[in-house]
Amino acid sequence: MVGSLSGVTNYAQLLDIQRSLFGQQNELAGLQQELSTGRYRNGLIGIAANGLQQQGLASDTIRLQQYKQTSVQSTIYLRAVETATYRTDLYSKSLDSVTQIATDMKSELIKTKSLGPASYNAQLGLVNGALQRLESILSQTDGQRNLFAGTAYSTRPVVSLSTLDANPPSALPSYNPFSGAIGNGPPRGAFTATAAGTTTTITAGAATFPAAAVGQTIRFTSGANQGVQATITAVAGSTLTFTPALGAATAAADTFSVAYMAVQTSSALPVSLQFRSDSATTATDVAPGYITAALRTTLTTTQGESLNQKPSVYIDDQLNLEYGITATDPAFQNLINGLRNYKIALGQAINANAAVVPPAQAADISQIQAALPFLDQAEAQINKALLDTASLSGVNGGRQAQLVQIKAKHQDLADTATVGATTIEAVDIGQVSTRIKGLQTSLEASYITTKQILELSLVNYLR
């Protein structure tokens, strides 16, 4: 009986030692983890478990939560900043390419005035190539997102630019005014007098000219005053008054062109300068004719996307950065429409010279009155496109600089929060090493005791 009681007692001691061993082994593993990472295990639970840290635990808890919240928030903003930075960099490179195209085409246009008829076909090819390059730029994507399509990320913003007009174009493409955003000028403005006028007036009954036409240049493209230029001094509906006086009174069917102005064809449209659409669509177009039909005829698609809404992103508390550039920007409108006018001018010259029969000589473009209005308009619009692109590059550059500053701020906040949290969570390496040594000694004693109990012989058990 005594042996039985002794055996039960020994077994109970063994179980108690095993439980103690299990706890000590877990504690040793935890301390070894702290020693290797330099941080308390289980965050604040580990801090609370350390008796030396009990004082000020509530304060440490609040500070640690604040540090971690700051770190997470800064990381989220940093990702947004990096995305916007990447896209503004893409815009910057695209604008550099657009500037180069405009510069090259301005140089070619100057050459057109001096090289002569033999170069016109080659230059027409260069203009088509420039339009194709612009189309490629405006169709650029970042992954699956069209960069120049506003919030209509999934829709290609432009049609084929080089095929908008015939090759070579011999006539003005049909177009309608649209009620979209105010711009810097239409693709072209060519009109026909509907009644006889005087040496200082001309009337185009189908058009109502806006007051902004005053100060613009008018060029006569047919009739007794063909080739003459004058400045508009007054507007009265469809009648223009100009100076200096012409050599002959204007007549019905005289044709003339006006640069940089749209025609007011409906009282519902704003009486101000605006771009025209370049396609035979409706007067309700909200974007130029080179824009994809799905985006040209409606402000917002059924999916809630819009070419008129630029992408934006929150890069800081209460700071929403609008960083997008769309294909309808005046810089692109002027350049595309300027190149199309240049193309029409070359087409007029090519077609006029195609009818020349030797020994007659082909005429320079300066002698072909049908081409001059388009050439003048092209030069003005390409020059304006260069200014607009420079302005747009400046705005984009300002956004890039702002993103650099905001990124530095969030990086500093994230680094500070990480250091602060690490300081709170950091363990005392010396203290942990001492505790590990103590646990190892305790474990060795427990192992010895366990061995002694397990070495009980059957005789000792039966006593």
C-alpha positions in Angstrom: 0.0 0.0 0.0 2.9 2.3 0.8 4.5 1.5 -2.5 1.3 2.4 -4.3 1.0 5.7 -2.6 4.6 6.4 -3.4 4.1 5.6 -7.1 1.1 7.8 -7.3 3.0 10.6 -5.7 5.9 10.2 -8.1 3.6 10.2 -11.1 2.0 13.4 -9.9 5.4 15.0 -9.5 6.3 13.8 -13.0 3.2 15.4 -14.5 3.9 18.6 -12.7 7.5 18.7 -13.9 6.4 18.0 -17.4 3.9 20.9 -17.3 6.7 23.1 -16.0 9.0 21.9 -18.7 6.5 22.7 -21.4 6.0 26.3 -20.1 9.8 26.8 -19.7 10.4 25.5 -23.2 7.8 27.9 -24.7 9.2 30.8 -22.7 12.7 29.9 -23.9 11.5 29.8 -27.5 9.9 33.2 -27.1 13.0 34.8 -25.5 15.1 33.3 -28.3 12.7 34.9 -30.8 13.1 38.3 -29.0 16.8 37.9 -29.1 16.9 37.2 -32.8 14.4 40.0 -33.8 15.2 42.6 -31.2 11.5 43.1 -30.5 9.0 41.9 -27.9 7.0 39.0 -29.1 3.3 39.6 -29.7 3.7 43.4 -29.7 2.2 45.0 -26.6 1.4 41.6 -25.0 5.2 41.0 -24.9 5.7 44.5 -23.5 3.1 43.8 -20.8 4.8 40.5 -19.9 7.9 42.3 -19.1 7.6 43.5 -15.5 10.2 46.2 -16.0 8.0 47.8 -18.6 4.7 47.8 -16.7 5.0 51.4 -15.7 3.9 53.6 -18.7 2.4 50.7 -20.6 -0.8 52.7 -21.4 1.2 55.5 -22.8 3.4 53.1 -24.9 0.2 51.4 -26.2 -1.2 54.7 -27.5 2.1 55.8 -29.0 2.6 52.5 -30.7 -0.9 52.5 -32.2 -0.3 56.1 -33.4 3.1 55.2 -34.9 1.6 52.2 -36.7 -1.4 54.2 -38.0 0.9 56.9 -39.3 3.1 54.2 -41.0 0.1 52.6 -42.7 -1.4 55.9 -43.9 1.9 57.2 -45.2 2.5 53.9 -47.0 -0.9 54.2 -48.7 -0.2 57.8 -49.8 3.3 56.8 -51.0 1.8 54.2 -53.3 -0.7 56.8 -54.7 2.2 59.3 -55.2 4.3 56.7 -57.0 1.5 55.9 -59.4 0.9 59.6 -60.1 4.6 60.2 -60.5 5.0 57.4 -63.0 2.1 58.8 -65.1 3.2 62.4 -64.9 6.6 61.1 -66.1 4.8 59.4 -69.1 3.0 62.7 -69.8 6.3 64.6 -69.7 7.9 62.3 -72.3 4.8 62.4 -74.4 4.7 66.3 -74.4 8.4 66.3 -75.3 7.5 64.2 -78.3 4.6 66.4 -79.2 6.9 69.5 -79.0 9.4 67.8 -81.3 6.6 67.0 -83.9 5.4 70.6 -83.8 8.9 71.9 -84.2 9.6 69.6 -87.1 6.4 70.4 -88.9 6.9 74.2 -88.4 10.3 73.7 -90.1 8.7 71.8 -93.0 6.0 74.4 -93.4 8.7 77.1 -93.8 10.4 74.9 -96.4 7.2 74.5 -98.3 7.2 78.2 -99.0 10.7 78.0 -100.6 11.4 74.5 -101.9 8.9 74.4 -104.8 6.4 71.9 -106.3 8.8 69.0 -106.4 8.8 68.7 -102.6 5.0 68.8 -102.0 4.4 65.0 -102.3 7.2 64.2 -100.0 6.1 66.8 -97.4 2.5 65.4 -97.6 4.0 62.1 -96.6 5.8 63.8 -93.7 2.6 65.4 -92.5 0.8 62.0 -92.6 3.7 60.5 -90.6 3.4 63.3 -88.0 -0.3 62.6 -87.6 0.4 58.9 -87.1 3.0 59.7 -84.4 0.5 62.0 -82.7 -2.1 59.2 -82.9 0.3 56.8 -81.3 1.1 59.3 -78.5 -2.5 60.0 -77.7 -3.3 56.3 -77.7 -0.6 55.5 -75.2 -1.6 53.2 -72.3 -0.4 52.4 -68.8 -1.3 48.8 -68.5 -4.9 48.7 -69.6 -5.6 52.4 -69.0 -5.6 54.9 -71.8 -3.6 57.9 -70.5 -5.2 60.6 -72.6 -8.9 59.5 -72.3 -9.8 61.2 -69.1 -11.7 58.8 -66.8 -12.7 56.8 -69.9 -9.7 54.5 -69.2 -10.9 51.6 -71.3 -11.7 53.6 -74.5 -9.1 54.6 -77.1 -9.5 58.4 -77.3 -8.7 59.2 -81.0 -9.5 57.8 -84.4 -7.0 57.3 -87.2 -5.6 60.9 -87.6 -3.8 60.3 -90.9 -7.0 59.1 -92.7 -9.3 61.9 -91.5 -8.8 63.6 -94.9 -8.1 62.3 -98.4 -4.6 61.8 -99.7 -4.0 64.3 -101.1 -7.1 66.3 -99.8 -8.7 68.5 -102.4 -11.6 70.0 -100.5 -12.5 71.1 -97.1 -13.9 68.2 -95.0 -17.5 68.7 -93.8 -17.8 69.7 -90.1 -20.3 71.1 -87.6 -19.8 73.4 -84.6 -20.0 71.8 -81.2 -21.0 73.1 -77.8 -17.9 71.8 -75.9 -15.3 73.7 -74.0 -13.9 77.0 -75.2 -10.7 76.7 -77.2 -8.1 78.7 -79.1 -9.5 78.3 -82.6 -11.3 76.1 -85.0 -9.6 73.9 -87.6 -10.5 76.4 -90.3 -13.1 79.0 -91.2 -13.9 79.4 -94.9 -17.0 81.3 -96.0 -18.9 82.4 -99.2 -20.5 85.8 -99.6 -24.2 85.5 -100.1 -24.8 89.1 -101.3 -22.9 92.0 -102.9 -21.1 94.3 -100.4 -18.9 97.3 -100.5 -15.1 97.9 -100.5 -15.2 97.6 -96.7 -18.0 95.1 -96.0 -18.9 91.5 -96.9 -21.9 89.3 -95.9 -22.1 85.6 -95.4 -25.8 85.0 -94.7 -25.4 81.4 -93.4 -23.0 82.6 -90.6 -23.3 84.7 -87.5 -19.9 85.9 -86.5 -19.1 86.4 -82.8 -17.9 89.7 -81.5 -14.5 88.1 -80.9 -13.9 88.2 -84.6 -13.0 91.8 -84.3 -9.2 92.2 -84.8 -8.9 89.0 -86.8 -7.5 88.8 -90.3 -9.7 88.1 -93.3 -8.2 86.8 -96.6 -10.1 86.8 -99.9 -9.6 83.5 -101.8 -11.6 84.2 -104.9 -13.3 87.1 -106.8 -11.9 90.5 -107.8 -10.0 90.9 -104.5 -8.4 87.4 -104.4 -5.3 87.3 -102.3 -6.0 90.5 -100.4 -6.0 90.6 -96.6 -7.8 93.0 -94.3 -8.5 93.3 -90.6 -12.0 93.0 -89.2 -13.1 96.2 -87.4 -16.8 95.5 -86.7 -19.3 92.6 -86.7 -23.0 92.8 -87.3 -24.6 89.4 -87.5 -23.4 87.8 -90.8 -21.8 91.1 -92.0 -18.1 91.9 -91.4 -16.6 95.4 -91.7 -12.9 95.6 -92.4 -10.0 97.8 -93.2 -8.1 98.8 -95.4 -10.7 99.3 -98.2 -10.6 96.8 -101.1 -9.8 97.7 -104.7 -13.2 96.5 -105.7 -16.5 96.0 -104.0 -17.3 92.5 -102.7 -19.7 90.4 -104.7 -21.9 87.4 -104.1 -20.0 84.1 -104.4 -16.7 85.7 -103.3 -15.0 83.4 -100.9 -12.9 84.3 -97.9 -11.3 82.8 -94.8 -11.0 83.9 -91.2 -8.4 82.4 -88.9 -8.9 81.6 -85.3 -12.6 81.9 -85.1 -15.7 79.7 -85.0 -19.0 80.5 -86.5 -22.1 81.0 -84.4 -24.7 79.0 -86.1 -27.2 78.6 -83.3 -28.5 80.9 -80.6 -28.2 78.0 -78.2 -24.4 78.0 -78.4 -22.2 80.4 -76.5 -21.2 83.5 -78.5 -17.5 83.1 -78.1 -14.5 81.5 -79.7 -14.7 77.7 -79.7 -13.3 74.7 -81.5 -15.2 73.0 -84.3 -15.8 69.3 -84.8 -14.0 67.9 -87.8 -16.6 65.4 -88.8 -20.0 65.5 -90.4 -21.7 64.6 -87.2 -24.2 66.6 -85.2 -23.9 70.1 -83.6 -24.2 68.5 -80.2 -20.7 67.0 -80.3 -18.8 67.7 -77.0 -15.3 67.1 -78.4 -13.4 67.6 -81.7 -14.0 65.3 -84.6 -10.7 63.4 -84.2 -12.0 62.0 -80.9 -13.5 58.5 -80.9 -17.2 58.7 -81.5 -18.1 57.0 -78.2 -16.5 59.9 -76.4 -17.2 62.7 -78.9 -21.0 62.7 -78.7 -21.6 62.5 -74.9 -20.1 64.1 -71.9 -20.4 60.9 -69.8 -20.8 57.4 -71.1 -23.3 54.9 -69.7 -20.4 53.5 -67.6 -19.9 56.9 -66.0 -16.7 57.6 -67.9 -15.9 61.0 -69.4 -13.2 62.5 -71.6 -13.8 65.8 -69.8 -12.9 64.4 -66.4 -9.2 64.3 -65.6 -7.9 61.5 -63.4 -7.0 62.6 -59.9 -5.7 60.9 -56.7 -5.5 61.8 -53.0 -1.8 62.3 -52.2 -2.3 63.7 -48.7 -5.1 64.5 -46.2 -7.5 66.8 -48.0 -5.2 67.1 -51.0 -6.6 65.6 -54.2 -4.1 66.1 -57.1 -5.6 66.3 -60.6 -2.8 65.0 -62.8 -4.4 63.9 -66.1 -4.1 65.3 -69.6 -6.7 64.6 -72.2 -6.6 64.3 -76.0 -8.9 67.4 -76.2 -6.4 69.8 -74.7 -6.0 72.9 -76.9 -2.4 72.0 -77.5 -3.4 68.8 -79.3 -6.4 70.4 -81.0 -4.3 73.2 -82.5 -1.5 70.8 -83.6 -3.8 68.2 -85.2 -6.0 70.8 -86.9 -2.9 72.7 -88.0 -1.4 69.6 -89.6 -4.7 68.9 -91.3 -4.7 72.5 -92.7 -1.1 72.0 -93.8 -2.2 68.8 -95.5 -5.1 70.5 -97.3 -2.8 73.3 -98.4 -0.3 70.7 -99.9 -3.2 68.8 -101.5 -4.5 72.0 -103.1 -1.1 72.7 -104.6 -0.6 69.1 -105.7 -4.0 68.9 -107.4 -3.5 72.3 -109.1 -0.1 71.3 -110.5 -1.5 67.9 -111.6 -3.5 69.8 -114.2 -0.5 71.7 -115.6 0.4 70.6 -119.1 4.0 71.2 -120.3 5.5 73.4 -121.4 3.6 75.3 -118.7 5.5 75.3 -115.4 4.2 73.9 -112.1 3.3 76.8 -109.7 4.7 77.4 -106.2 2.2 77.1 -103.4 2.4 80.9 -102.9 0.8 81.3 -106.3 -2.1 78.9 -105.7 -4.8 81.0 -104.0 -6.8 78.0 -103.0 -3.9 76.7 -100.8 -2.9 80.0 -99.1 -5.7 80.2 -96.5 -5.0 76.7 -95.3 -1.3 77.3 -95.2 -1.7 80.5 -93.2 -4.1 78.8 -90.8 -1.7 75.8 -90.4 1.2 78.1 -89.6 -0.8 80.0 -87.0 -2.1 76.9 -85.3 1.2 75.0 -85.2 2.8 78.1 -83.6 0.0 78.2 -81.1 0.4 74.5 -80.5 4.0 75.0 -79.6 3.0 77.7 -77.0 0.2 75.6 -75.6 2.4 72.5 -75.3 5.1 74.5 -73.5 2.4 75.7 -71.1 1.1 72.2 -70.6 4.6 70.9 -69.9 5.0 73.6 -67.3 1.8 72.6 -65.5 2.8 68.9 -65.6 6.3 69.8 -64.4 4.7 71.7 -61.4 2.8 68.5 -60.6 6.0 66.5 -60.7 7.7 68.8 -58.3 4.7 68.7 -56.0 4.8 64.9 -56.0 8.5 64.9 -55.2 7.8 67.1 -52.1 4.8 65.1 -50.9 6.7 61.8 -51.4 9.6 63.1 -49.3 7.2 64.2 -46.6 5.4 60.8 -46.4 8.7 58.9 -46.5 10.0 61.0 -43.5 6.7 60.3 -41.6 6.9 56.6 -42.4 10.6 56.4 -41.3 9.9 58.3 -38.1 6.9 56.1 -37.3 8.9 53.0 -37.9 11.8 54.2 -35.7 9.3 55.2 -32.9 7.4 51.9 -33.0 10.7 49.9 -33.1 11.9 51.9 -30.0 8.8 50.9 -28.0 8.9 47.3 -29.2 12.7 46.8 -28.8 13.9 44.5 -26.1 16.8 44.8 -23.7 19.2 42.3 -25.2 21.2 42.0 -22.0 18.1 41.3 -19.9 16.8 38.7 -22.4 20.2 37.0 -22.4 20.1 36.8 -18.6 16.6 35.4 -18.6 17.6 32.8 -21.2 20.5 31.7 -19.1 18.3 31.4 -16.0 15.7 29.3 -18.0 18.4 27.0 -19.3 19.6 26.4 -15.7 16.0 25.7 -14.6 15.4 23.4 -17.5 18.6 21.4 -16.7 17.4 20.9 -13.1 14.0 19.8 -14.3 15.5 17.3 -16.7 17.6 15.9 -13.8 14.6 15.6 -11.6 12.6 13.9 -14.3 15.4 11.4 -14.9 15.5 10.5 -11.2 11.8 9.9 -11.1 11.9 7.8 -14.3 14.7 5.7 -12.9 12.5 4.2 -10.1 12.9 0.5 -10.2 10.0 -2.0 -10.1 11.1 -3.0 -6.6 11.0 0.6 -5.3 7.5 0.9 -6.9 6.2 -2.3 -5.2 7.4 -1.4 -1.7 
